[in-house]
Amino acid sequence: MKSLPISPDKPWLAPLAGYSDLPFRMLCRKRGCAVACTEMVSVKGLKYDGKGTKDLLATCPEDNPLVVQLFGGEPQDYSDTMPQLLDQGYTFFDLNSGCPVKKVLKTGGGSALHLDPDRLVKTAAAMVEIAGEGKVGVKIRLGFMIGEDNYLEIAKRLEDVGIAWLTMHPRYAKQMFSGEADWSKLAVLKESISIPVIGSGDLFTAEDGAECIRQTGIDGIMFARGALFDPSIFARYLNLINNPENPPLPSFDLGKTMEEHINMTRKFDGSNRSFRKIRSILPRYAKGMDGIKAVRTKLTACENWEELIAAAREVSTLTRERC
Ligand SMILES: Cc1cc2nc3c(=O)[nH]c(=O)nc-3n(C[C@H](O)[C@H](O)[C@H](O)COP(=O)(O)O)c2cc1C
């Protein structure tokens, strides 16, 4: 694939540390996700063979198109690691300039790059040089400190070094996830640059996705927490924008989604570690529902795959009517 599909009818799955692994990406793709991002992967970890870092790159032929999101503060680390990634068959890359968590800021990467636009631009330029035009995107916020926007300055400079798309989560790094995403700044960004703009931020429902595109005129959207809560958000969104006269899709079967997620996890990585991970992730689907406590207790008590599937089936009969 020469370039990635970026348009309103091609919703992306956002990079989600701890969540957007291979099984979850496949779950979302089956529901209409057009492009999926990996969790953020440390270039330093790749360079020094960090324990677990390479596991984050697990993929399969159907997991396509795939964007590998990288983070780290030193441009040289990207130059040192990306050639191997290309050799291994990864094609598309995203630079994380939005993550506000301490562990990432300490590397000089994530949203710390907002504080050093020269380094950010240099890193993106190095990535484009290695991966080629059309293959690299960057994900930014509005700026680092609240009220101190530098997204426009950064966006123009990134465009000049040849990045192919820019994703913005319109909050400041210091806000983390507080307050509201300021979609009006997505519209300003779209007006200011010529490369495609993808929006992220407070897209919790299919309607949010459609409304964000309508209000801002951006080229595409990516679902993040909305997909964690309900991977069928992709199908709902596509149904809404492609067939606005059709009724919304009926509420999804939580137990079936859980069961599918368990089976995908088992298929792609049946290790004990992945079992513990999926067991801890499943209760997230039931967030905000009646009976969440009982669901969590039941799931966390499971000792093996069969018990987990049986618990998911039970959840299905208990909670099918969620809307
Ligand atoms: C659990 C979690 C993990 C995340 N991990 C990443 C990440 O690895 N890289 C990144 O650029 N953004 C990450 N984000 C940010 C999301 O990609 C997205 O931009 C943000 O959640 C805003 O979208 P939303 O409000 O629709 O969830 C993460 C968000 C959450 C909730």
The ligand as an ORCA input file, in Angstrom:
! r2SCAN-3c Opt
* xyz 0 1
  C      -5.507      4.036     27.901
  C      -4.994      5.021     26.892
  C      -3.790      4.812     26.264
  C      -3.306      5.731     25.319
  N      -2.136      5.484     24.678
  C      -1.687      6.317     23.720
  C      -0.506      6.039     22.979
  O       0.140      4.997     23.172
  N      -0.124      6.951     22.030
  C      -0.834      8.100     21.779
  O      -0.446      8.881     20.912
  N      -1.966      8.368     22.456
  C      -2.410      7.506     23.389
  N      -3.589      7.772     24.035
  C      -4.394      8.915     23.604
  C      -5.446      8.455     22.585
  O      -4.846      7.941     21.421
  C      -6.401      9.597     22.196
  O      -5.700     10.601     21.501
  C      -7.073     10.202     23.418
  O      -7.606      9.188     24.249
  C      -8.199     11.177     23.029
  O      -9.231     10.509     22.370
  P     -10.625     10.102     23.138
  O     -10.970     11.264     24.000
  O     -11.587      9.869     22.004
  O     -10.321      8.892     23.966
  C      -4.061      6.884     25.001
  C      -5.277      7.096     25.649
  C      -5.754      6.191     26.574
  C      -7.082      6.433     27.240
*
